[in-house]
């Protein structure tokens, strides 16, 4: 079973188990009497006064009369309904009474008037114990703040409660919402708990609203976020205006009319804001004209809650609720389509809206049926906040992941741009480094071609090699191929003179030609067994044959060396320019990484920079090689540029211990002018550069620091006049077999 189905079942069970009042188990008024003698008041510390009240319409009296009759509360919300006069409004007066048989050891009791919508005086045994509004003062303001009135201590086992009610404002006269009766301490505790619950719920709505408002201002003015913010703020005031005492604690108990207007304004406007929010997510499911048309229809009663009289507001309240029902049906349809298509966040968003719409529909239907209980809007809002919080937490975590991916992409672009910039600055030297071996290949191949052509042209003139003379040819070739360097200039002439004297001493023909060939082939001395062979008549053919073979072999060696040189440079460039943002950590030797970069930058190093390296053999390190290559490139290039291409560059690889943890480190030191103290703290800032305009991006050291911090490493710089040293410390993730040196 899927997770969201389990969530639905859990909350459905909770809803039906705890939210629906169990009226049958609570004390009940029967024929105007509430018998508490057999009731455990600790088990039912507070309960609504449901049942049959004695009602006397049109009079204030403490005793029943012929006109008195029983009224079932809350089933009969308008006292005109109880006297068969349904065509008139509920404005007028009336008396409600009940008799209460108290339990033994009567505790301190109280009555809580939740919402009367009328002026009221409360009497206990014909003695006034409290007043709600003002019956005597016609100019008094409308009071709506819930009030708790303590009952007077009594020795009697029975008391009579009388409520004199005068309706001046609300269309429906009488007691719509039954008062709460019970232990005063329990009632006060419930009020405090309700205030706390309302504060938490209202705070959750404000948080959700502000989050969406932030999205509206930072994400290209997304209207859906603005509508969601408005909906949350409206529901925030709806909770406070319909709550126990929350809003009155701020505005004061005299502001009942303002609270009443706020209640209905937020109720109507909240439906419209919610409709616009859901429609922004589901525009393709229903025409926009329908949304605007229905919103304009509800706009009239919304304006009436601001400018109309209390009587007109109450008169049209039920009509507006009837108009809201179709909107709720539309919302059900839209969110059903949203869930069916499995849109983004459809589980949490769908559940939150379904529970909220369900709770609102329940309350509106009960109100239209003149039933004031049960009310589930706060429960619906609570579930709405819960599921929206899950939705936002998932959304925020998704945004964090997305931001990390975007950051990696941006870092990738920055590194690539820096690499291109680095290649651009070294393109001349790199091109020269590649052209040199390629030119050598071309020249050598031309030489081999000429030698082979000459060899074949001279082939008819050459005599066959006898078994006696073959060792001489082979020895000559082996001597020539083992020599690593050839003499030049004065050394060449001196060597030729020595060979010539020795050959002439033995009266060997072609002595001058032989001497020059031997020196050219790199022969250091003439073995004695060669002298006898050189005296033979065919020695010239043997020497010329050996010379051609040696030249061809030397040419192939030169081609191979040059090709390997070009391949090495090309491979270094390939490794340097390659960067995979999804690359995994690899284990490498830092010396291999530095050698690659030095190969690429060799052209910049050999024109006046004296390079010294001290690469200690340290254990390999786990890292992202492509990114570290960029660090070494940035630092070495900065060092070369700071010295204007001439100076001393020292690179060291070693390891140390920092804070009892082993670190590998790379030190890059140059003899440049140094970095002044004024800008030393700024060199790692993005876009900061001391180079002329167009010669630097100011991102090299910034990117280097980002990469080192990604490796949990440290980058430090020490600079004095004529010396600057950058040190990069990289931690060993695997601390086994790591040499522990003293901290530096």
C-alpha positions in Angstrom: 0.0 0.0 0.0 1.4 3.4 -1.0 2.4 5.9 1.7 -0.2 8.6 0.9 -3.0 6.0 1.1 -1.8 5.1 4.6 -1.8 8.8 5.5 -5.4 9.2 4.3 -6.5 6.2 6.3 -4.7 7.5 9.5 -6.2 10.9 9.4 -9.6 9.6 8.4 -9.5 7.3 11.5 -8.4 10.2 13.7 -11.1 12.4 12.2 -14.0 10.0 12.9 -12.6 8.9 16.2 -11.9 12.2 17.9 -13.4 15.0 15.9 -17.1 14.0 15.9 -18.7 14.9 19.3 -20.2 12.0 21.2 -23.4 13.9 22.3 -25.1 10.8 23.7 -22.4 10.3 26.4 -22.5 13.9 27.6 -24.9 15.4 30.2 -28.1 16.5 28.4 -30.9 19.0 29.3 -34.3 17.2 29.4 -37.5 19.2 29.7 -35.5 22.2 31.0 -33.7 20.1 33.7 -30.0 19.2 33.8 -29.5 16.4 36.4 -25.9 16.2 37.5 -26.4 14.2 40.7 -25.4 10.9 39.2 -22.7 12.5 36.9 -19.0 12.3 37.7 -18.2 15.9 37.2 -14.4 15.0 37.0 -15.2 12.8 34.1 -17.1 15.5 32.3 -15.4 18.7 33.6 -17.0 20.8 30.9 -19.7 20.2 28.2 -22.1 22.1 26.0 -25.6 22.8 27.3 -27.4 20.8 24.6 -31.1 19.9 25.0 -34.5 21.3 25.8 -34.4 24.8 27.3 -37.5 26.5 28.6 -38.1 29.6 26.4 -40.4 32.6 26.8 -40.5 34.6 23.6 -40.9 38.4 23.7 -40.6 38.9 27.4 -38.0 39.0 30.2 -39.2 36.9 33.2 -37.8 34.6 35.8 -40.8 32.3 36.0 -42.5 30.4 33.2 -45.8 31.5 31.8 -48.4 30.2 29.4 -46.3 31.4 26.5 -43.3 29.4 27.6 -42.3 26.3 25.8 -39.4 24.0 25.2 -36.7 24.8 22.6 -34.2 22.3 21.5 -30.7 23.9 21.3 -28.9 24.0 18.9 -31.5 22.4 16.6 -33.6 25.5 16.7 -31.2 28.4 16.1 -33.8 31.1 15.5 -36.4 31.7 18.2 -38.9 32.7 15.6 -38.8 29.1 14.4 -39.9 28.0 17.9 -43.1 30.1 17.8 -44.1 29.4 14.2 -43.2 32.8 12.9 -40.7 32.0 10.2 -41.3 35.1 8.1 -39.8 37.5 10.5 -36.2 38.2 11.5 -35.0 37.3 15.0 -34.7 40.9 16.3 -36.4 41.2 19.7 -36.2 39.8 23.2 -36.6 36.4 24.9 -35.9 34.4 28.1 -34.1 31.1 28.3 -34.1 29.0 31.5 -32.8 25.7 32.8 -32.8 24.1 36.2 -29.6 22.3 37.4 -29.5 19.5 40.0 -26.0 19.9 41.4 -23.8 17.0 42.4 -22.7 16.5 46.0 -19.7 18.5 47.2 -20.4 21.1 44.5 -17.1 22.3 43.0 -16.6 25.8 41.6 -18.7 25.9 38.4 -18.9 28.4 35.6 -20.8 29.0 32.3 -18.9 30.0 29.2 -20.8 32.0 26.6 -18.9 31.1 23.4 -20.7 33.4 20.9 -24.1 34.9 21.5 -24.5 37.4 18.7 -26.9 39.2 21.1 -27.0 41.2 24.3 -27.5 39.0 27.3 -27.8 39.1 31.1 -27.2 35.9 33.1 -29.0 35.2 36.4 -28.5 32.5 39.0 -31.6 32.1 41.0 -32.8 35.6 39.9 -29.5 37.2 40.9 -27.4 38.6 38.1 -23.9 37.0 37.8 -22.9 38.5 34.5 -23.7 40.5 31.3 -22.8 40.1 27.7 -23.2 43.4 25.8 -25.9 45.7 27.2 -29.6 45.1 27.2 -30.4 48.6 28.6 -28.1 50.7 26.4 -29.3 50.8 22.8 -26.2 52.7 21.8 -23.7 50.1 23.2 -21.4 48.4 20.7 -21.8 44.9 19.4 -20.1 42.4 21.8 -18.8 39.1 20.4 -15.9 38.2 22.7 -16.4 34.8 24.5 -16.9 35.3 28.2 -16.7 33.0 31.3 -19.0 33.7 34.3 -18.5 32.0 37.6 -21.5 30.6 39.4 -22.1 31.8 43.0 -21.4 29.3 45.8 -24.7 27.8 47.1 -25.8 25.4 49.8 -28.8 24.4 47.7 -28.9 21.2 45.6 -30.7 22.9 42.8 -30.1 26.2 41.0 -31.9 28.0 38.1 -30.0 29.7 35.3 -31.9 32.4 33.4 -30.6 34.1 30.3 -32.3 37.3 29.2 -31.4 37.9 25.6 -32.0 41.0 23.4 -31.2 40.7 19.7 -30.3 44.1 18.0 -27.8 43.1 15.3 -28.0 39.5 14.1 -30.8 38.2 11.9 -31.2 35.0 13.8 -32.2 35.6 17.4 -31.6 33.3 20.3 -28.9 30.9 21.4 -27.3 29.5 18.2 -24.2 28.1 19.9 -24.9 26.4 23.3 -22.9 27.8 26.3 -20.3 25.6 27.9 -20.9 24.5 31.5 -18.6 22.8 34.0 -15.7 23.3 36.3 -14.3 26.8 36.1 -10.7 25.6 36.2 -11.3 23.2 33.4 -13.0 25.8 31.2 -10.2 28.3 31.7 -7.7 25.5 31.0 -9.5 24.7 27.7 -9.5 28.4 26.8 -5.7 28.6 27.3 -5.2 25.4 25.3 -7.4 26.8 22.5 -5.5 30.1 22.4 -2.2 28.1 22.2 -3.6 25.9 19.4 -4.9 28.9 17.5 -1.5 30.7 17.9 0.4 27.6 16.6 -2.0 27.2 13.7 -2.0 30.9 12.9 1.8 30.9 13.1 2.0 28.0 10.7 -0.2 29.8 8.2 1.9 33.0 8.5 5.1 30.9 7.9 3.6 29.3 4.9 2.4 32.6 3.6 5.7 34.4 4.1 7.5 31.6 2.4 5.3 31.9 -0.7 5.6 35.7 -0.6 9.4 35.3 -0.7 9.0 33.0 -3.7 6.8 35.6 -5.4 9.4 38.3 -5.1 12.4 36.1 -6.0 10.9 33.8 -8.7 9.8 36.1 -11.5 6.5 37.3 -9.7 4.7 33.9 -9.7 1.1 34.8 -9.1 0.2 31.5 -7.6 2.6 32.3 -4.7 1.0 35.6 -4.1 -2.5 34.1 -4.0 -1.3 31.5 -1.6 0.2 34.2 0.6 -3.1 36.1 0.6 -5.0 32.9 1.4 -2.8 32.2 4.4 -3.1 35.7 5.8 -6.8 35.6 5.4 -7.0 32.3 7.2 -4.7 33.6 9.8 -7.3 36.3 10.7 -10.2 33.9 10.2 -8.7 31.7 13.0 -8.2 34.6 15.3 -11.6 36.1 14.7 -13.5 32.8 15.2 -11.2 31.6 18.1 -11.8 31.6 21.8 -10.3 35.0 22.7 -7.1 35.4 20.6 -8.0 38.5 18.5 -9.8 40.2 21.4 -6.6 40.1 23.4 -5.1 42.4 20.7 -8.0 44.7 19.7 -10.0 44.7 23.0 -13.4 43.3 23.9 -15.2 46.4 22.7 -14.3 45.7 19.1 -16.9 42.9 18.6 -18.3 44.5 15.4 -14.8 44.7 13.8 -14.1 41.0 14.7 -17.5 40.0 13.3 -16.8 41.8 10.0 -13.3 40.3 9.9 -14.8 36.9 10.4 -17.1 37.1 7.4 -14.7 39.1 5.3 -11.9 36.5 5.7 -14.3 33.7 5.1 -15.5 35.0 1.8 -12.2 36.4 0.6 -10.3 33.3 1.7 -12.5 31.2 -0.6 -11.7 33.5 -3.6 -7.9 33.5 -2.8 -7.9 29.7 -2.5 -9.8 29.5 -5.8 -7.2 31.7 -7.6 -4.3 29.8 -6.0 -5.6 26.4 -7.2 -6.5 27.7 -10.6 -3.0 29.0 -11.1 -1.8 25.4 -10.7 -4.6 23.9 -12.9 -5.3 26.6 -15.6 -5.9 24.0 -18.3 -8.8 22.3 -16.5 -11.3 25.2 -16.4 -11.8 28.5 -18.3 -10.4 31.6 -16.7 -13.6 33.5 -17.4 -15.5 31.3 -15.0 -13.1 32.0 -12.2 -13.2 35.8 -12.7 -17.0 35.8 -13.1 -17.7 33.9 -9.9 -15.1 36.0 -8.1 -16.9 39.2 -9.1 -20.2 37.7 -7.8 -18.6 37.0 -4.4 -17.0 40.5 -4.4 -20.3 42.1 -3.7 -20.8 40.5 -0.2 -17.1 41.0 0.5 -17.6 44.7 0.0 -20.7 44.5 2.1 -18.7 43.1 5.1 -16.7 46.3 4.9 -19.3 49.0 4.2 -22.6 47.4 5.0 -24.6 47.4 8.3 -24.4 44.4 10.7 -28.1 43.6 9.8 -27.4 43.5 6.1 -24.2 41.4 6.6 -26.2 38.8 8.7 -29.2 38.9 6.3 -27.1 37.8 3.3 -24.7 35.5 5.0 -26.6 32.3 4.2 -27.1 33.4 0.6 -23.3 33.9 0.2 -22.7 30.5 1.8 -25.0 29.0 -0.8 -22.9 30.7 -3.5 -19.7 29.3 -2.1 -20.8 25.7 -2.3 -20.3 25.6 -6.1 -16.8 27.1 -5.7 -15.9 24.3 -3.3 -17.2 21.7 -5.9 -15.0 23.4 -8.5 -12.0 23.2 -6.2 -12.7 19.5 -5.6 -12.7 19.0 -9.4 -9.5 20.9 -10.0 -7.6 19.2 -7.2 -8.9 15.8 -8.4 -7.5 16.6 -11.9 -4.2 17.7 -10.4 -3.9 14.4 -8.4 -5.0 12.3 -11.4 -2.3 13.8 -13.6 0.3 13.3 -10.9 1.5 16.9 -11.0 4.4 18.2 -8.9 3.8 17.5 -5.2 0.3 16.1 -6.0 0.3 13.9 -2.9 0.8 16.5 -0.2 -0.8 19.4 -2.0 -3.8 17.3 -2.9 -4.3 16.0 0.6 -3.9 19.4 2.2 -6.5 21.0 -0.1 -8.9 18.0 0.1 -9.0 18.1 3.9 -9.4 21.9 3.9 -12.2 21.9 1.4 -13.9 19.0 3.2 -13.8 20.8 6.5 -15.1 24.0 5.0 -17.9 22.2 3.1 -18.9 20.5 6.3 -19.1 23.8 8.2 -21.0 25.6 5.5 -23.6 22.8 5.0 -24.2 22.6 8.8 -24.6 26.4 8.9 -27.1 26.3 5.9 -29.0 23.6 7.8 -29.0 25.8 10.9 -26.7 23.4 12.8 -23.8 25.0 14.5 -22.0 21.8 15.4 -19.7 20.2 14.7 -17.2 22.7 13.3 -14.1 21.3 11.5 -12.6 24.3 9.8 -9.7 24.6 12.3 -9.1 20.9 11.9 -9.0 21.3 8.2 -6.6 24.2 8.5 -4.4 22.2 10.8 -4.2 19.3 8.3 -3.7 21.9 5.6 -0.7 23.4 7.4 0.7 19.9 8.2 0.6 18.6 4.6 1.7 22.0 3.2 4.7 21.8 5.5 5.5 18.4 4.2 5.1 19.7 0.7 7.3 22.7 1.3 10.0 20.7 3.1 10.2 18.4 0.1 10.1 21.4 -2.2 12.9 23.2 -0.2 15.0 20.0 -0.1 14.5 19.7 -3.8 15.5 23.4 -4.3 18.6 22.8 -2.2 19.6 19.8 -4.4 18.8 21.9 -7.5 20.9 24.8 -6.1 23.8 22.4 -5.5 23.6 21.1 -9.0 23.4 24.6 -10.4 26.4 25.6 -8.3 28.3 22.7 -9.6 27.3 23.6 -13.1 28.4 27.2 -12.5 31.7 26.1 -11.0 32.2 23.8 -14.0 31.6 26.7 -16.3 34.0 28.9 -14.3 36.7 26.2 -14.3 36.3 25.6 -18.0 36.5 29.4 -18.7 39.6 29.6 -16.6 41.1 26.6 -18.4 40.4 28.3 -21.7 41.9 31.5 -20.4 45.0 29.5 -19.2 45.3 27.8 -22.6 44.9 31.1 -24.3 47.8 32.6 -22.3 50.0 29.6 -23.1 48.9 28.8 -26.6 52.1 30.2 -28.2 54.4 28.2 -26.0 52.2 25.0 -26.2 52.0 25.4 -30.0 55.8 25.7 -30.1 56.2 22.6 -27.9 54.0 20.6 -30.2 55.6 22.0 -33.4 59.1 21.2 -32.4 58.7 17.4 -32.3 56.5 17.5 -35.3 59.1 19.5 -37.3 61.7 17.0 -36.1 59.5 14.2 -37.4 59.1 15.9 -40.8 62.9 16.6 -41.2 63.9 13.1 -40.0 61.4 11.4 -42.3 62.8 13.5 -45.2 66.3 12.4 -44.3 65.3 8.7 -44.0 63.7 9.0 -47.4 66.9 10.4 -48.9 69.0 7.8 -47.2 66.9 5.0 -48.5 66.9 6.5 -52.0 70.7 6.8 -52.0 71.0 3.3 -50.6 69.0 1.8 -53.4 70.9 3.8 -56.0 74.2 2.6 -54.6 73.0 -0.9 -54.1 74.4 -2.2 -57.5 77.8 -0.9 -56.7 77.9 -2.5 -53.3 79.5 -5.9 -52.9 78.0 -8.7 -50.9 79.0 -8.9 -47.3 81.2 -11.8 -46.4 80.9 -13.7 -43.2 84.2 -12.3 -42.2 83.2 -8.7 -42.7 79.6 -8.9 -41.3 80.8 -8.6 -37.7 82.5 -5.3 -38.6 79.3 -3.9 -40.1 77.3 -5.1 -37.1 79.8 -3.7 -34.6 79.9 -0.4 -36.4 76.1 -0.2 -36.2 76.0 -1.2 -32.5 78.7 1.4 -31.5 76.8 4.1 -33.4 73.4 3.3 -31.8 74.8 3.1 -28.2 76.2 6.7 -28.3 73.8 9.2 -26.7 75.4 12.5 -27.9 77.3 13.7 -30.9 80.4 16.0 -30.8 80.0 19.4 -32.3 82.3 22.3 -33.3 85.8 22.1 -32.0 85.3 18.7 -30.4 84.2 17.3 -33.8 87.3 18.6 -35.5 89.6 17.3 -32.8 88.0 13.9 -32.8 88.2 13.8 -36.6 91.9 14.7 -36.5 92.7 11.8 -34.1 90.8 9.3 -36.2 92.5 10.6 -39.4 96.0 10.3 -37.9 95.4 6.8 -36.8 94.0 5.7 -40.2 96.8 7.3 -42.2 99.3 5.7 -39.9 98.0 2.3 -41.2 97.9 3.7 -44.8 94.2 3.1 -45.1 92.6 4.5 -48.2 89.8 7.0 -47.8 91.1 7.8 -44.4 89.6 11.4 -44.4 86.1 10.1 -45.4 86.2 7.3 -42.8 87.3 9.6 -40.0 84.4 12.0 -40.8 81.9 9.1 -40.9 83.1 7.7 -37.6 82.8 11.0 -35.8 79.4 11.7 -37.3 78.2 8.3 -36.2 79.5 9.0 -32.6 82.3 6.4 -32.6 84.5 7.2 -29.6 87.5 5.1 -30.7 88.5 2.7 -33.5 88.8 -0.9 -32.4 92.0 -2.6 -33.6 90.0 -5.4 -35.4 88.5 -2.7 -37.6 91.9 -1.6 -38.9 92.5 -4.9 -40.7 89.0 -4.8 -42.3 89.4 -1.2 -43.4 92.6 -2.2 -45.2 90.7 -4.5 -47.5 89.7 -3.4 -50.9 85.9 -3.4 -50.2 86.0 -1.6 -46.9 84.5 1.5 -48.4 81.3 -0.4 -49.4 81.1 -1.8 -45.9 81.4 1.6 -44.2 79.0 3.3 -46.5 76.5 0.5 -46.0 76.8 0.7 -42.2 76.5 4.5 -42.4 73.2 4.3 -44.3 71.8 1.8 -41.9 72.8 3.8 -38.9 71.3 7.0 -40.3 68.0 5.2 -41.1 67.9 3.7 -37.6 68.8 7.0 -35.9 66.1 8.7 -37.9 63.5 6.2 -36.8 64.6 6.7 -33.2 64.3 10.5 -33.6 60.8 10.1 -35.1 59.7 7.9 -32.2 61.1 10.3 -29.6 59.5 13.3 -31.2 56.2 11.5 -31.6 56.2 10.4 -27.9 56.9 14.0 -27.0 53.9 15.3 -29.0 51.7 12.5 -27.5 52.8 13.4 -24.0 51.9 17.1 -24.6 48.6 16.2 -26.2 47.7 13.8 -23.4 48.5 16.4 -20.8 46.3 18.9 -22.7 43.5 16.4 -22.9 43.7 15.7 -19.1 43.9 19.4 -18.4 40.9 20.4 -20.5 38.8 17.4 -19.3 36.4 18.2 -16.5 33.5 16.0 -15.4 31.2 17.7 -12.8 29.9 14.3 -11.9 33.3 12.8 -11.4 34.0 10.6 -8.5 36.9 10.8 -6.1 40.0 9.0 -7.3 43.3 8.0 -5.7 46.3 9.7 -7.4 49.9 10.7 -6.8 50.2 14.4 -6.5 53.5 14.3 -8.4 51.7 12.8 -11.5 49.2 15.7 -11.4 52.0 18.3 -11.1 54.1 16.7 -13.9 51.1 17.0 -16.3 50.7 20.7 -15.7 54.5 21.3 -16.0 54.5 19.5 -19.3 51.8 21.9 -20.6 53.5 25.0 -19.3 57.1 23.9 -20.2 57.2 26.5 -23.0 56.5 29.3 -20.5 59.1 27.9 -18.1 62.2 27.4 -20.3 62.5 31.1 -21.3 64.0 32.5 -18.2 62.4 30.6 -15.3 64.6 28.3 -13.3 62.4 25.5 -12.1 63.3 23.5 -9.0 61.2 20.6 -7.8 61.3 18.6 -4.6 58.7 15.9 -4.9 58.9 13.6 -1.9 57.5 10.2 -2.3 54.3 10.4 -0.2 51.3 8.1 0.0 48.6 8.8 -2.7 45.7 11.0 -1.9 41.9 10.8 -2.6 40.7 13.8 -4.6 39.1 15.1 -7.8 42.1 15.2 -10.1 40.5 17.4 -12.8 39.8 20.1 -10.3 43.2 20.0 -8.7 44.8 20.3 -12.1 43.1 23.7 -12.4 44.5 24.7 -9.0 48.1 23.9 -10.0 47.7 25.7 -13.3 46.3 28.9 -11.8 49.1 29.1 -9.2 52.0 28.2 -11.5 50.8 30.6 -14.1 50.3 33.4 -11.5 53.9 32.7 -10.3 55.3 32.9 -13.9 53.4 36.1 -14.6 54.4 37.7 -11.3 58.0 37.2 -12.3 57.5 38.5 -15.9 58.8 35.1 -17.1 62.2 35.4 -15.4 63.0 34.2 -11.9 63.1 31.1 -9.6 60.2 28.8 -9.2 60.2 26.1 -6.6 57.6 23.4 -6.3 57.5 21.0 -3.3 55.4 18.0 -2.5 55.5 16.6 1.0 53.2 15.8 4.0 52.7 17.2 7.5 50.5 17.0 10.5 48.0 19.7 11.4 45.8 19.4 14.5 46.8 15.8 14.9 45.6 14.9 11.4 47.9 14.0 8.4 47.9 16.3 5.4 49.6 16.3 2.1 50.8 19.6 0.9 52.0 21.3 -2.3 54.1 24.4 -2.0 54.5 26.8 -5.0 57.1 29.5 -4.4 58.3 32.2 -6.7 60.8 35.1 -6.6 58.3 37.7 -7.9 57.7 41.1 -6.2 55.3 39.7 -3.7 51.8 40.6 -2.6 51.3 43.8 -0.6 49.6 43.5 2.8 46.8 45.8 1.7 45.5 43.4 -0.9 46.6 40.1 0.7 43.1 39.5 2.2 41.4 40.2 -1.1 43.3 37.9 -3.5 40.7 35.1 -3.1 37.8 37.4 -3.7 35.9 36.8 -7.0 36.8 39.1 -9.8 39.7 40.7 -7.9 42.8 41.0 -10.0 45.9 43.2 -10.1 46.5 42.4 -13.8 45.8 45.0 -16.5 42.3 45.0 -18.0 41.8 42.1 -20.4 44.6 40.0 -19.0 42.9 38.4 -16.1 39.4 37.4 -15.0 40.0 37.6 -11.2 38.5 34.1 -10.8 41.6 32.0 -10.7 42.4 32.1 -7.0 38.7 32.3 -6.1 38.0 29.0 -8.0 41.2 27.5 -6.5 39.9 28.2 -3.0 36.5 26.8 -3.8 38.1 23.6 -5.0 40.4 23.2 -2.1 37.5 23.8 0.4 35.5 21.2 -1.5 38.4 18.8 -0.7 38.2 19.9 3.0 41.6 21.4 2.6 43.4 24.6 3.4 45.0 27.2 1.1 47.5 29.5 2.7 49.7 32.3 1.3 52.9 33.8 2.7 54.3 36.8 0.9 57.3 39.1 1.4 59.1 41.4 -0.9 60.8 39.2 -3.5 59.1 36.0 -2.4 55.6 34.5 -2.5 54.6 31.1 -1.4 51.2 29.4 -1.8 50.7 26.3 0.2 47.8 23.9 -0.4 47.0 21.4 2.4 44.9 18.4 1.5 43.7 15.9 4.2 44.2 12.2 3.9 40.7 10.6 4.0 42.4 7.2 4.4 44.8 7.6 7.3 46.4 4.2 7.1 50.0 3.9 6.1 50.5 7.7 6.2 53.9 9.0 7.3 53.5 11.2 10.4 55.8 14.2 10.4 55.9 17.0 12.8 53.6 19.9 12.2 55.1 22.8 10.3 
